[in-house]
Amino acid sequence: MLENLNKAAKKAGLHVAATTNNGRYSIRKANTAALIAMDVDASEAASIIAAHS
């Protein structure tokens, strides 16, 4: 799931990383590393990525 999210995020200029909680992710801007979202699940991450595309 992380690989699929990162493929979509890369197109939007974002990066997705797994958190210590299983199944949760954090999203950052790829160029500035500014935190966009923290501790979100896969469906929330997908909607955030879509909003930034």
PDB file of all heavy atoms in Angstrom:
ATOM      1  N   MET A   1       0.822  -1.190   0.000  1.00  0.00           N
ATOM      2  CA  MET A   1       0.000   0.000   0.000  1.00  0.00           C
ATOM      3  C   MET A   1       0.868   1.256   0.000  1.00  0.00           C
ATOM      4  O   MET A   1       0.572   2.217  -0.704  1.00  0.00           O
ATOM      5  CB  MET A   1      -0.927  -0.013   1.215  1.00  0.00           C
ATOM      6  CG  MET A   1      -1.838   1.175   1.269  1.00  0.00           C
ATOM      7  SD  MET A   1      -2.739   1.439  -0.231  1.00  0.00           S
ATOM      8  CE  MET A   1      -4.361   1.062   0.224  1.00  0.00           C
ATOM      9  N   LEU A   2       1.946   1.250   0.768  1.00  0.00           N
ATOM     10  CA  LEU A   2       2.834   2.400   0.835  1.00  0.00           C
ATOM     11  C   LEU A   2       3.429   2.723  -0.535  1.00  0.00           C
ATOM     12  O   LEU A   2       3.515   3.889  -0.918  1.00  0.00           O
ATOM     13  CB  LEU A   2       3.949   2.149   1.857  1.00  0.00           C
ATOM     14  CG  LEU A   2       4.987   3.253   2.030  1.00  0.00           C
ATOM     15  CD1 LEU A   2       4.327   4.536   2.495  1.00  0.00           C
ATOM     16  CD2 LEU A   2       6.052   2.815   3.014  1.00  0.00           C
ATOM     17  N   GLU A   3       3.797   1.694  -1.286  1.00  0.00           N
ATOM     18  CA  GLU A   3       4.372   1.915  -2.614  1.00  0.00           C
ATOM     19  C   GLU A   3       3.367   2.567  -3.555  1.00  0.00           C
ATOM     20  O   GLU A   3       3.718   3.478  -4.310  1.00  0.00           O
ATOM     21  CB  GLU A   3       4.854   0.590  -3.192  1.00  0.00           C
ATOM     22  CG  GLU A   3       6.005  -0.002  -2.412  1.00  0.00           C
ATOM     23  CD  GLU A   3       6.162  -1.493  -2.645  1.00  0.00           C
ATOM     24  OE1 GLU A   3       5.345  -2.083  -3.378  1.00  0.00           O
ATOM     25  OE2 GLU A   3       7.102  -2.050  -2.073  1.00  0.00           O
ATOM     26  N   ASN A   4       2.121   2.133  -3.493  1.00  0.00           N
ATOM     27  CA  ASN A   4       1.082   2.716  -4.342  1.00  0.00           C
ATOM     28  C   ASN A   4       0.812   4.171  -3.975  1.00  0.00           C
ATOM     29  O   ASN A   4       0.629   5.017  -4.846  1.00  0.00           O
ATOM     30  CB  ASN A   4      -0.213   1.913  -4.236  1.00  0.00           C
ATOM     31  CG  ASN A   4      -0.063   0.522  -4.791  1.00  0.00           C
ATOM     32  OD1 ASN A   4       0.800   0.265  -5.613  1.00  0.00           O
ATOM     33  ND2 ASN A   4      -0.898  -0.390  -4.326  1.00  0.00           N
ATOM     34  N   LEU A   5       0.789   4.461  -2.674  1.00  0.00           N
ATOM     35  CA  LEU A   5       0.578   5.842  -2.234  1.00  0.00           C
ATOM     36  C   LEU A   5       1.734   6.727  -2.672  1.00  0.00           C
ATOM     37  O   LEU A   5       1.532   7.858  -3.102  1.00  0.00           O
ATOM     38  CB  LEU A   5       0.412   5.904  -0.712  1.00  0.00           C
ATOM     39  CG  LEU A   5      -0.894   5.357  -0.139  1.00  0.00           C
ATOM     40  CD1 LEU A   5      -0.819   5.300   1.367  1.00  0.00           C
ATOM     41  CD2 LEU A   5      -2.065   6.202  -0.584  1.00  0.00           C
ATOM     42  N   ASN A   6       2.956   6.226  -2.570  1.00  0.00           N
ATOM     43  CA  ASN A   6       4.117   7.022  -2.959  1.00  0.00           C
ATOM     44  C   ASN A   6       4.158   7.285  -4.458  1.00  0.00           C
ATOM     45  O   ASN A   6       4.610   8.342  -4.888  1.00  0.00           O
ATOM     46  CB  ASN A   6       5.415   6.356  -2.501  1.00  0.00           C
ATOM     47  CG  ASN A   6       5.914   6.944  -1.200  1.00  0.00           C
ATOM     48  OD1 ASN A   6       5.778   8.130  -0.963  1.00  0.00           O
ATOM     49  ND2 ASN A   6       6.481   6.115  -0.369  1.00  0.00           N
ATOM     50  N   LYS A   7       3.700   6.341  -5.271  1.00  0.00           N
ATOM     51  CA  LYS A   7       3.652   6.564  -6.719  1.00  0.00           C
ATOM     52  C   LYS A   7       2.710   7.724  -7.036  1.00  0.00           C
ATOM     53  O   LYS A   7       3.035   8.602  -7.840  1.00  0.00           O
ATOM     54  CB  LYS A   7       3.193   5.307  -7.448  1.00  0.00           C
ATOM     55  CG  LYS A   7       4.259   4.241  -7.535  1.00  0.00           C
ATOM     56  CD  LYS A   7       3.739   3.022  -8.264  1.00  0.00           C
ATOM     57  CE  LYS A   7       4.777   1.908  -8.245  1.00  0.00           C
ATOM     58  NZ  LYS A   7       4.285   0.688  -8.891  1.00  0.00           N
ATOM     59  N   ALA A   8       1.557   7.742  -6.396  1.00  0.00           N
ATOM     60  CA  ALA A   8       0.602   8.829  -6.617  1.00  0.00           C
ATOM     61  C   ALA A   8       1.113  10.135  -6.019  1.00  0.00           C
ATOM     62  O   ALA A   8       0.957  11.205  -6.608  1.00  0.00           O
ATOM     63  CB  ALA A   8      -0.746   8.463  -6.011  1.00  0.00           C
ATOM     64  N   ALA A   9       1.750  10.047  -4.862  1.00  0.00           N
ATOM     65  CA  ALA A   9       2.247  11.244  -4.181  1.00  0.00           C
ATOM     66  C   ALA A   9       3.377  11.899  -4.961  1.00  0.00           C
ATOM     67  O   ALA A   9       3.491  13.123  -4.986  1.00  0.00           O
ATOM     68  CB  ALA A   9       2.713  10.889  -2.773  1.00  0.00           C
ATOM     69  N   LYS A  10       4.215  11.105  -5.582  1.00  0.00           N
ATOM     70  CA  LYS A  10       5.342  11.644  -6.338  1.00  0.00           C
ATOM     71  C   LYS A  10       4.857  12.549  -7.461  1.00  0.00           C
ATOM     72  O   LYS A  10       5.452  13.588  -7.729  1.00  0.00           O
ATOM     73  CB  LYS A  10       6.188  10.505  -6.900  1.00  0.00           C
ATOM     74  CG  LYS A  10       7.467  10.951  -7.537  1.00  0.00           C
ATOM     75  CD  LYS A  10       8.315   9.768  -7.939  1.00  0.00           C
ATOM     76  CE  LYS A  10       9.644  10.223  -8.499  1.00  0.00           C
ATOM     77  NZ  LYS A  10      10.482   9.090  -8.890  1.00  0.00           N
ATOM     78  N   LYS A  11       3.753  12.180  -8.097  1.00  0.00           N
ATOM     79  CA  LYS A  11       3.186  12.994  -9.165  1.00  0.00           C
ATOM     80  C   LYS A  11       2.675  14.328  -8.635  1.00  0.00           C
ATOM     81  O   LYS A  11       2.635  15.315  -9.357  1.00  0.00           O
ATOM     82  CB  LYS A  11       2.059  12.244  -9.854  1.00  0.00           C
ATOM     83  CG  LYS A  11       2.530  11.012 -10.596  1.00  0.00           C
ATOM     84  CD  LYS A  11       1.376  10.233 -11.169  1.00  0.00           C
ATOM     85  CE  LYS A  11       1.866   8.939 -11.794  1.00  0.00           C
ATOM     86  NZ  LYS A  11       0.763   8.076 -12.228  1.00  0.00           N
ATOM     87  N   ALA A  12       2.288  14.360  -7.354  1.00  0.00           N
ATOM     88  CA  ALA A  12       1.768  15.580  -6.741  1.00  0.00           C
ATOM     89  C   ALA A  12       2.851  16.354  -5.997  1.00  0.00           C
ATOM     90  O   ALA A  12       2.564  17.370  -5.369  1.00  0.00           O
ATOM     91  CB  ALA A  12       0.637  15.229  -5.779  1.00  0.00           C
ATOM     92  N   GLY A  13       4.094  15.864  -6.022  1.00  0.00           N
ATOM     93  CA  GLY A  13       5.178  16.552  -5.332  1.00  0.00           C
ATOM     94  C   GLY A  13       5.196  16.295  -3.839  1.00  0.00           C
ATOM     95  O   GLY A  13       5.677  17.119  -3.069  1.00  0.00           O
ATOM     96  N   LEU A  14       4.668  15.141  -3.436  1.00  0.00           N
ATOM     97  CA  LEU A  14       4.605  14.793  -2.021  1.00  0.00           C
ATOM     98  C   LEU A  14       5.364  13.495  -1.771  1.00  0.00           C
ATOM     99  O   LEU A  14       5.746  12.794  -2.699  1.00  0.00           O
ATOM    100  CB  LEU A  14       3.150  14.623  -1.576  1.00  0.00           C
ATOM    101  CG  LEU A  14       2.226  15.828  -1.767  1.00  0.00           C
ATOM    102  CD1 LEU A  14       0.809  15.450  -1.431  1.00  0.00           C
ATOM    103  CD2 LEU A  14       2.689  16.998  -0.930  1.00  0.00           C
ATOM    104  N   HIS A  15       5.566  13.178  -0.489  1.00  0.00           N
ATOM    105  CA  HIS A  15       6.202  11.919  -0.094  1.00  0.00           C
ATOM    106  C   HIS A  15       5.412  11.333   1.071  1.00  0.00           C
ATOM    107  O   HIS A  15       5.057  12.047   2.006  1.00  0.00           O
ATOM    108  CB  HIS A  15       7.647  12.158   0.326  1.00  0.00           C
ATOM    109  CG  HIS A  15       8.302  10.938   0.871  1.00  0.00           C
ATOM    110  ND1 HIS A  15       8.676   9.883   0.069  1.00  0.00           N
ATOM    111  CD2 HIS A  15       8.624  10.588   2.132  1.00  0.00           C
ATOM    112  CE1 HIS A  15       9.215   8.945   0.831  1.00  0.00           C
ATOM    113  NE2 HIS A  15       9.191   9.358   2.087  1.00  0.00           N
ATOM    114  N   VAL A  16       5.156  10.029   1.012  1.00  0.00           N
ATOM    115  CA  VAL A  16       4.414   9.334   2.067  1.00  0.00           C
ATOM    116  C   VAL A  16       5.372   8.419   2.814  1.00  0.00           C
ATOM    117  O   VAL A  16       6.157   7.702   2.202  1.00  0.00           O
ATOM    118  CB  VAL A  16       3.256   8.502   1.474  1.00  0.00           C
ATOM    119  CG1 VAL A  16       2.490   7.783   2.576  1.00  0.00           C
ATOM    120  CG2 VAL A  16       2.322   9.385   0.670  1.00  0.00           C
ATOM    121  N   ALA A  17       5.310   8.452   4.145  1.00  0.00           N
ATOM    122  CA  ALA A  17       6.156   7.598   4.974  1.00  0.00           C
ATOM    123  C   ALA A  17       5.286   6.873   5.983  1.00  0.00           C
ATOM    124  O   ALA A  17       4.278   7.406   6.459  1.00  0.00           O
ATOM    125  CB  ALA A  17       7.203   8.429   5.706  1.00  0.00           C
ATOM    126  N   ALA A  18       5.675   5.646   6.306  1.00  0.00           N
ATOM    127  CA  ALA A  18       4.953   4.866   7.308  1.00  0.00           C
ATOM    128  C   ALA A  18       5.305   5.387   8.698  1.00  0.00           C
ATOM    129  O   ALA A  18       6.446   5.768   8.955  1.00  0.00           O
ATOM    130  CB  ALA A  18       5.317   3.401   7.191  1.00  0.00           C
ATOM    131  N   THR A  19       4.328   5.417   9.591  1.00  0.00           N
ATOM    132  CA  THR A  19       4.579   5.807  10.975  1.00  0.00           C
ATOM    133  C   THR A  19       4.795   4.557  11.811  1.00  0.00           C
ATOM    134  O   THR A  19       4.730   3.441  11.310  1.00  0.00           O
ATOM    135  CB  THR A  19       3.394   6.616  11.544  1.00  0.00           C
ATOM    136  OG1 THR A  19       2.222   5.787  11.541  1.00  0.00           O
ATOM    137  CG2 THR A  19       3.127   7.872  10.728  1.00  0.00           C
ATOM    138  N   THR A  20       5.051   4.750  13.094  1.00  0.00           N
ATOM    139  CA  THR A  20       5.266   3.600  13.969  1.00  0.00           C
ATOM    140  C   THR A  20       3.984   2.816  14.199  1.00  0.00           C
ATOM    141  O   THR A  20       4.043   1.641  14.535  1.00  0.00           O
ATOM    142  CB  THR A  20       5.848   4.050  15.324  1.00  0.00           C
ATOM    143  OG1 THR A  20       4.984   5.020  15.897  1.00  0.00           O
ATOM    144  CG2 THR A  20       7.229   4.649  15.141  1.00  0.00           C
ATOM    145  N   ASN A  21       2.839   3.463  14.014  1.00  0.00           N
ATOM    146  CA  ASN A  21       1.557   2.764  14.116  1.00  0.00           C
ATOM    147  C   ASN A  21       1.300   2.035  12.815  1.00  0.00           C
ATOM    148  O   ASN A  21       1.384   2.626  11.738  1.00  0.00           O
ATOM    149  CB  ASN A  21       0.423   3.749  14.377  1.00  0.00           C
ATOM    150  CG  ASN A  21       0.604   4.512  15.668  1.00  0.00           C
ATOM    151  OD1 ASN A  21       1.221   4.013  16.605  1.00  0.00           O
ATOM    152  ND2 ASN A  21       0.094   5.718  15.718  1.00  0.00           N
ATOM    153  N   ASN A  22       1.001   0.768  12.877  1.00  0.00           N
ATOM    154  CA  ASN A  22       0.772  -0.017  11.672  1.00  0.00           C
ATOM    155  C   ASN A  22      -0.420   0.522  10.897  1.00  0.00           C
ATOM    156  O   ASN A  22      -1.475   0.793  11.465  1.00  0.00           O
ATOM    157  CB  ASN A  22       0.530  -1.484  12.021  1.00  0.00           C
ATOM    158  CG  ASN A  22       1.786  -2.162  12.511  1.00  0.00           C
ATOM    159  OD1 ASN A  22       2.886  -1.730  12.199  1.00  0.00           O
ATOM    160  ND2 ASN A  22       1.619  -3.218  13.265  1.00  0.00           N
ATOM    161  N   GLY A  23      -0.232   0.665   9.599  1.00  0.00           N
ATOM    162  CA  GLY A  23      -1.313   1.126   8.742  1.00  0.00           C
ATOM    163  C   GLY A  23      -1.547   2.615   8.768  1.00  0.00           C
ATOM    164  O   GLY A  23      -2.539   3.097   8.232  1.00  0.00           O
ATOM    165  N   ARG A  24      -0.672   3.380   9.367  1.00  0.00           N
ATOM    166  CA  ARG A  24      -0.807   4.834   9.430  1.00  0.00           C
ATOM    167  C   ARG A  24       0.359   5.472   8.691  1.00  0.00           C
ATOM    168  O   ARG A  24       1.445   4.915   8.626  1.00  0.00           O
ATOM    169  CB  ARG A  24      -0.826   5.318  10.884  1.00  0.00           C
ATOM    170  CG  ARG A  24      -1.847   4.622  11.763  1.00  0.00           C
ATOM    171  CD  ARG A  24      -3.250   4.920  11.356  1.00  0.00           C
ATOM    172  NE  ARG A  24      -3.677   6.192  11.906  1.00  0.00           N
ATOM    173  CZ  ARG A  24      -4.895   6.671  11.814  1.00  0.00           C
ATOM    174  NH1 ARG A  24      -5.822   5.992  11.192  1.00  0.00           N
ATOM    175  NH2 ARG A  24      -5.204   7.827  12.322  1.00  0.00           N
ATOM    176  N   TYR A  25       0.124   6.667   8.143  1.00  0.00           N
ATOM    177  CA  TYR A  25       1.117   7.313   7.291  1.00  0.00           C
ATOM    178  C   TYR A  25       1.237   8.797   7.612  1.00  0.00           C
ATOM    179  O   TYR A  25       0.309   9.391   8.156  1.00  0.00           O
ATOM    180  CB  TYR A  25       0.718   7.162   5.812  1.00  0.00           C
ATOM    181  CG  TYR A  25       0.516   5.725   5.417  1.00  0.00           C
ATOM    182  CD1 TYR A  25      -0.757   5.165   5.373  1.00  0.00           C
ATOM    183  CD2 TYR A  25       1.595   4.915   5.097  1.00  0.00           C
ATOM    184  CE1 TYR A  25      -0.948   3.847   5.025  1.00  0.00           C
ATOM    185  CE2 TYR A  25       1.417   3.594   4.745  1.00  0.00           C
ATOM    186  CZ  TYR A  25       0.152   3.066   4.712  1.00  0.00           C
ATOM    187  OH  TYR A  25      -0.025   1.754   4.380  1.00  0.00           O
ATOM    188  N   SER A  26       2.382   9.364   7.265  1.00  0.00           N
ATOM    189  CA  SER A  26       2.559  10.811   7.309  1.00  0.00           C
ATOM    190  C   SER A  26       2.896  11.274   5.898  1.00  0.00           C
ATOM    191  O   SER A  26       3.500  10.544   5.123  1.00  0.00           O
ATOM    192  CB  SER A  26       3.652  11.221   8.291  1.00  0.00           C
ATOM    193  OG  SER A  26       4.901  10.725   7.874  1.00  0.00           O
ATOM    194  N   ILE A  27       2.497  12.497   5.581  1.00  0.00           N
ATOM    195  CA  ILE A  27       2.690  13.039   4.241  1.00  0.00           C
ATOM    196  C   ILE A  27       3.451  14.345   4.355  1.00  0.00           C
ATOM    197  O   ILE A  27       3.101  15.206   5.159  1.00  0.00           O
ATOM    198  CB  ILE A  27       1.339  13.278   3.539  1.00  0.00           C
ATOM    199  CG1 ILE A  27       0.543  11.980   3.497  1.00  0.00           C
ATOM    200  CG2 ILE A  27       1.543  13.840   2.143  1.00  0.00           C
ATOM    201  CD1 ILE A  27      -0.875  12.140   3.012  1.00  0.00           C
ATOM    202  N   ARG A  28       4.502  14.473   3.546  1.00  0.00           N
ATOM    203  CA  ARG A  28       5.324  15.681   3.511  1.00  0.00           C
ATOM    204  C   ARG A  28       5.473  16.165   2.075  1.00  0.00           C
ATOM    205  O   ARG A  28       5.368  15.389   1.149  1.00  0.00           O
ATOM    206  CB  ARG A  28       6.715  15.415   4.081  1.00  0.00           C
ATOM    207  CG  ARG A  28       6.714  15.111   5.552  1.00  0.00           C
ATOM    208  CD  ARG A  28       8.132  14.955   6.053  1.00  0.00           C
ATOM    209  NE  ARG A  28       8.156  14.763   7.493  1.00  0.00           N
ATOM    210  CZ  ARG A  28       8.233  15.740   8.393  1.00  0.00           C
ATOM    211  NH1 ARG A  28       8.321  16.985   7.978  1.00  0.00           N
ATOM    212  NH2 ARG A  28       8.242  15.480   9.683  1.00  0.00           N
ATOM    213  N   LYS A  29       5.771  17.462   1.927  1.00  0.00           N
ATOM    214  CA  LYS A  29       6.131  17.990   0.620  1.00  0.00           C
ATOM    215  C   LYS A  29       7.514  17.456   0.275  1.00  0.00           C
ATOM    216  O   LYS A  29       8.405  17.430   1.125  1.00  0.00           O
ATOM    217  CB  LYS A  29       6.156  19.506   0.634  1.00  0.00           C
ATOM    218  CG  LYS A  29       4.791  20.136   0.658  1.00  0.00           C
ATOM    219  CD  LYS A  29       4.887  21.630   0.482  1.00  0.00           C
ATOM    220  CE  LYS A  29       3.515  22.249   0.438  1.00  0.00           C
ATOM    221  NZ  LYS A  29       3.594  23.701   0.256  1.00  0.00           N
ATOM    222  N   ALA A  30       7.711  17.043  -0.958  1.00  0.00           N
ATOM    223  CA  ALA A  30       8.968  16.424  -1.355  1.00  0.00           C
ATOM    224  C   ALA A  30      10.123  17.424  -1.394  1.00  0.00           C
ATOM    225  O   ALA A  30      11.239  17.097  -1.009  1.00  0.00           O
ATOM    226  CB  ALA A  30       8.820  15.748  -2.710  1.00  0.00           C
ATOM    227  N   ASN A  31       9.874  18.646  -1.821  1.00  0.00           N
ATOM    228  CA  ASN A  31      10.975  19.588  -1.989  1.00  0.00           C
ATOM    229  C   ASN A  31      11.352  20.331  -0.717  1.00  0.00           C
ATOM    230  O   ASN A  31      12.513  20.684  -0.543  1.00  0.00           O
ATOM    231  CB  ASN A  31      10.679  20.576  -3.116  1.00  0.00           C
ATOM    232  CG  ASN A  31       9.402  21.357  -2.886  1.00  0.00           C
ATOM    233  OD1 ASN A  31       8.627  21.038  -1.998  1.00  0.00           O
ATOM    234  ND2 ASN A  31       9.167  22.362  -3.706  1.00  0.00           N
ATOM    235  N   THR A  32      10.414  20.571   0.202  1.00  0.00           N
ATOM    236  CA  THR A  32      10.718  21.335   1.416  1.00  0.00           C
ATOM    237  C   THR A  32      10.607  20.504   2.688  1.00  0.00           C
ATOM    238  O   THR A  32      10.982  20.986   3.750  1.00  0.00           O
ATOM    239  CB  THR A  32       9.767  22.535   1.562  1.00  0.00           C
ATOM    240  OG1 THR A  32       8.436  22.045   1.696  1.00  0.00           O
ATOM    241  CG2 THR A  32       9.882  23.480   0.387  1.00  0.00           C
ATOM    242  N   ALA A  33      10.093  19.313   2.600  1.00  0.00           N
ATOM    243  CA  ALA A  33       9.881  18.415   3.741  1.00  0.00           C
ATOM    244  C   ALA A  33       8.906  18.984   4.769  1.00  0.00           C
ATOM    245  O   ALA A  33       8.898  18.574   5.926  1.00  0.00           O
ATOM    246  CB  ALA A  33      11.198  18.045   4.405  1.00  0.00           C
ATOM    247  N   ALA A  34       8.071  19.922   4.354  1.00  0.00           N
ATOM    248  CA  ALA A  34       7.055  20.471   5.247  1.00  0.00           C
ATOM    249  C   ALA A  34       5.974  19.424   5.474  1.00  0.00           C
ATOM    250  O   ALA A  34       5.509  18.778   4.529  1.00  0.00           O
ATOM    251  CB  ALA A  34       6.448  21.726   4.648  1.00  0.00           C
ATOM    252  N   LEU A  35       5.584  19.263   6.716  1.00  0.00           N
ATOM    253  CA  LEU A  35       4.578  18.263   7.076  1.00  0.00           C
ATOM    254  C   LEU A  35       3.201  18.697   6.603  1.00  0.00           C
ATOM    255  O   LEU A  35       2.740  19.796   6.902  1.00  0.00           O
ATOM    256  CB  LEU A  35       4.573  18.058   8.591  1.00  0.00           C
ATOM    257  CG  LEU A  35       3.703  16.948   9.129  1.00  0.00           C
ATOM    258  CD1 LEU A  35       4.201  15.595   8.636  1.00  0.00           C
ATOM    259  CD2 LEU A  35       3.697  16.968  10.641  1.00  0.00           C
ATOM    260  N   ILE A  36       2.540  17.837   5.847  1.00  0.00           N
ATOM    261  CA  ILE A  36       1.196  18.100   5.340  1.00  0.00           C
ATOM    262  C   ILE A  36       0.160  17.425   6.238  1.00  0.00           C
ATOM    263  O   ILE A  36      -0.815  18.028   6.637  1.00  0.00           O
ATOM    264  CB  ILE A  36       1.032  17.588   3.896  1.00  0.00           C
ATOM    265  CG1 ILE A  36       2.041  18.250   2.968  1.00  0.00           C
ATOM    266  CG2 ILE A  36      -0.382  17.786   3.390  1.00  0.00           C
ATOM    267  CD1 ILE A  36       1.863  19.730   2.797  1.00  0.00           C
ATOM    268  N   ALA A  37       0.378  16.143   6.542  1.00  0.00           N
ATOM    269  CA  ALA A  37      -0.556  15.389   7.383  1.00  0.00           C
ATOM    270  C   ALA A  37       0.231  14.344   8.158  1.00  0.00           C
ATOM    271  O   ALA A  37       1.228  13.821   7.680  1.00  0.00           O
ATOM    272  CB  ALA A  37      -1.615  14.722   6.534  1.00  0.00           C
ATOM    273  N   MET A  38      -0.243  14.049   9.360  1.00  0.00           N
ATOM    274  CA  MET A  38       0.445  13.086  10.213  1.00  0.00           C
ATOM    275  C   MET A  38      -0.561  12.102  10.777  1.00  0.00           C
ATOM    276  O   MET A  38      -1.677  12.489  11.143  1.00  0.00           O
ATOM    277  CB  MET A  38       1.150  13.831  11.350  1.00  0.00           C
ATOM    278  CG  MET A  38       1.981  12.985  12.237  1.00  0.00           C
ATOM    279  SD  MET A  38       2.860  14.052  13.368  1.00  0.00           S
ATOM    280  CE  MET A  38       3.427  12.853  14.515  1.00  0.00           C
ATOM    281  N   ASP A  39      -0.178  10.838  10.824  1.00  0.00           N
ATOM    282  CA  ASP A  39      -0.976   9.780  11.435  1.00  0.00           C
ATOM    283  C   ASP A  39      -2.349   9.640  10.769  1.00  0.00           C
ATOM    284  O   ASP A  39      -3.376   9.665  11.436  1.00  0.00           O
ATOM    285  CB  ASP A  39      -1.105  10.023  12.939  1.00  0.00           C
ATOM    286  CG  ASP A  39      -1.458   8.751  13.689  1.00  0.00           C
ATOM    287  OD1 ASP A  39      -1.022   7.671  13.253  1.00  0.00           O
ATOM    288  OD2 ASP A  39      -2.180   8.831  14.700  1.00  0.00           O
ATOM    289  N   VAL A  40      -2.337   9.509   9.430  1.00  0.00           N
ATOM    290  CA  VAL A  40      -3.576   9.294   8.681  1.00  0.00           C
ATOM    291  C   VAL A  40      -3.578   7.879   8.125  1.00  0.00           C
ATOM    292  O   VAL A  40      -2.533   7.280   7.927  1.00  0.00           O
ATOM    293  CB  VAL A  40      -3.742  10.312   7.531  1.00  0.00           C
ATOM    294  CG1 VAL A  40      -3.879  11.709   8.075  1.00  0.00           C
ATOM    295  CG2 VAL A  40      -2.584  10.245   6.564  1.00  0.00           C
ATOM    296  N   ASP A  41      -4.771   7.332   7.886  1.00  0.00           N
ATOM    297  CA  ASP A  41      -4.838   5.991   7.304  1.00  0.00           C
ATOM    298  C   ASP A  41      -4.763   6.095   5.779  1.00  0.00           C
ATOM    299  O   ASP A  41      -4.656   7.182   5.218  1.00  0.00           O
ATOM    300  CB  ASP A  41      -6.070   5.231   7.774  1.00  0.00           C
ATOM    301  CG  ASP A  41      -7.388   5.861   7.348  1.00  0.00           C
ATOM    302  OD1 ASP A  41      -7.369   6.770   6.506  1.00  0.00           O
ATOM    303  OD2 ASP A  41      -8.428   5.433   7.856  1.00  0.00           O
ATOM    304  N   ALA A  42      -4.802   4.971   5.113  1.00  0.00           N
ATOM    305  CA  ALA A  42      -4.573   4.925   3.670  1.00  0.00           C
ATOM    306  C   ALA A  42      -5.627   5.708   2.888  1.00  0.00           C
ATOM    307  O   ALA A  42      -5.298   6.409   1.931  1.00  0.00           O
ATOM    308  CB  ALA A  42      -4.528   3.482   3.196  1.00  0.00           C
ATOM    309  N   SER A  43      -6.887   5.601   3.269  1.00  0.00           N
ATOM    310  CA  SER A  43      -7.930   6.312   2.522  1.00  0.00           C
ATOM    311  C   SER A  43      -7.816   7.821   2.708  1.00  0.00           C
ATOM    312  O   SER A  43      -8.019   8.585   1.763  1.00  0.00           O
ATOM    313  CB  SER A  43      -9.314   5.821   2.945  1.00  0.00           C
ATOM    314  OG  SER A  43      -9.537   6.088   4.308  1.00  0.00           O
ATOM    315  N   GLU A  44      -7.481   8.259   3.910  1.00  0.00           N
ATOM    316  CA  GLU A  44      -7.269   9.690   4.145  1.00  0.00           C
ATOM    317  C   GLU A  44      -6.057  10.187   3.367  1.00  0.00           C
ATOM    318  O   GLU A  44      -6.082  11.275   2.795  1.00  0.00           O
ATOM    319  CB  GLU A  44      -7.053   9.964   5.635  1.00  0.00           C
ATOM    320  CG  GLU A  44      -8.282   9.821   6.486  1.00  0.00           C
ATOM    321  CD  GLU A  44      -7.967   9.963   7.957  1.00  0.00           C
ATOM    322  OE1 GLU A  44      -7.121   9.208   8.449  1.00  0.00           O
ATOM    323  OE2 GLU A  44      -8.564  10.861   8.588  1.00  0.00           O
ATOM    324  N   ALA A  45      -4.995   9.379   3.335  1.00  0.00           N
ATOM    325  CA  ALA A  45      -3.789   9.753   2.596  1.00  0.00           C
ATOM    326  C   ALA A  45      -4.089   9.891   1.118  1.00  0.00           C
ATOM    327  O   ALA A  45      -3.646  10.841   0.466  1.00  0.00           O
ATOM    328  CB  ALA A  45      -2.698   8.720   2.832  1.00  0.00           C
ATOM    329  N   ALA A  46      -4.868   8.980   0.563  1.00  0.00           N
ATOM    330  CA  ALA A  46      -5.224   9.039  -0.845  1.00  0.00           C
ATOM    331  C   ALA A  46      -6.030  10.299  -1.160  1.00  0.00           C
ATOM    332  O   ALA A  46      -5.809  10.929  -2.202  1.00  0.00           O
ATOM    333  CB  ALA A  46      -5.990   7.798  -1.244  1.00  0.00           C
ATOM    334  N   SER A  47      -6.929  10.680  -0.280  1.00  0.00           N
ATOM    335  CA  SER A  47      -7.721  11.873  -0.539  1.00  0.00           C
ATOM    336  C   SER A  47      -6.882  13.135  -0.413  1.00  0.00           C
ATOM    337  O   SER A  47      -7.085  14.101  -1.165  1.00  0.00           O
ATOM    338  CB  SER A  47      -8.932  11.937   0.402  1.00  0.00           C
ATOM    339  OG  SER A  47      -8.516  12.094   1.735  1.00  0.00           O
ATOM    340  N   ILE A  48      -5.925  13.168   0.495  1.00  0.00           N
ATOM    341  CA  ILE A  48      -5.026  14.319   0.632  1.00  0.00           C
ATOM    342  C   ILE A  48      -4.154  14.456  -0.604  1.00  0.00           C
ATOM    343  O   ILE A  48      -3.939  15.546  -1.130  1.00  0.00           O
ATOM    344  CB  ILE A  48      -4.175  14.190   1.910  1.00  0.00           C
ATOM    345  CG1 ILE A  48      -5.064  14.354   3.145  1.00  0.00           C
ATOM    346  CG2 ILE A  48      -3.050  15.224   1.926  1.00  0.00           C
ATOM    347  CD1 ILE A  48      -4.393  13.970   4.437  1.00  0.00           C
ATOM    348  N   ILE A  49      -3.628  13.322  -1.099  1.00  0.00           N
ATOM    349  CA  ILE A  49      -2.803  13.322  -2.307  1.00  0.00           C
ATOM    350  C   ILE A  49      -3.613  13.820  -3.494  1.00  0.00           C
ATOM    351  O   ILE A  49      -3.149  14.635  -4.294  1.00  0.00           O
ATOM    352  CB  ILE A  49      -2.224  11.931  -2.567  1.00  0.00           C
ATOM    353  CG1 ILE A  49      -1.198  11.590  -1.487  1.00  0.00           C
ATOM    354  CG2 ILE A  49      -1.586  11.853  -3.947  1.00  0.00           C
ATOM    355  CD1 ILE A  49      -0.803  10.126  -1.453  1.00  0.00           C
ATOM    356  N   ALA A  50      -4.850  13.370  -3.606  1.00  0.00           N
ATOM    357  CA  ALA A  50      -5.718  13.804  -4.711  1.00  0.00           C
ATOM    358  C   ALA A  50      -5.997  15.310  -4.626  1.00  0.00           C
ATOM    359  O   ALA A  50      -6.059  15.988  -5.654  1.00  0.00           O
ATOM    360  CB  ALA A  50      -7.004  13.018  -4.692  1.00  0.00           C
ATOM    361  N   ALA A  51      -6.137  15.828  -3.426  1.00  0.00           N
ATOM    362  CA  ALA A  51      -6.413  17.242  -3.260  1.00  0.00           C
ATOM    363  C   ALA A  51      -5.208  18.103  -3.644  1.00  0.00           C
ATOM    364  O   ALA A  51      -5.379  19.246  -4.082  1.00  0.00           O
ATOM    365  CB  ALA A  51      -6.811  17.527  -1.817  1.00  0.00           C
ATOM    366  N   HIS A  52      -3.998  17.577  -3.500  1.00  0.00           N
ATOM    367  CA  HIS A  52      -2.794  18.330  -3.828  1.00  0.00           C
ATOM    368  C   HIS A  52      -2.338  18.115  -5.269  1.00  0.00           C
ATOM    369  O   HIS A  52      -1.344  18.696  -5.689  1.00  0.00           O
ATOM    370  CB  HIS A  52      -1.656  17.956  -2.870  1.00  0.00           C
ATOM    371  CG  HIS A  52      -1.745  18.672  -1.567  1.00  0.00           C
ATOM    372  ND1 HIS A  52      -2.527  18.224  -0.531  1.00  0.00           N
ATOM    373  CD2 HIS A  52      -1.161  19.807  -1.137  1.00  0.00           C
ATOM    374  CE1 HIS A  52      -2.412  19.050   0.472  1.00  0.00           C
ATOM    375  NE2 HIS A  52      -1.588  20.030   0.144  1.00  0.00           N
ATOM    376  N   SER A  53      -3.037  17.292  -6.017  1.00  0.00           N
ATOM    377  CA  SER A  53      -2.627  17.009  -7.402  1.00  0.00           C
ATOM    378  C   SER A  53      -2.984  18.152  -8.321  1.00  0.00           C
ATOM    379  O   SER A  53      -3.872  18.865  -8.176  1.00  0.00           O
ATOM    380  CB  SER A  53      -3.285  15.744  -7.911  1.00  0.00           C
ATOM    381  OG  SER A  53      -2.789  14.650  -7.215  1.00  0.00           O
TER     382      SER A  53
END
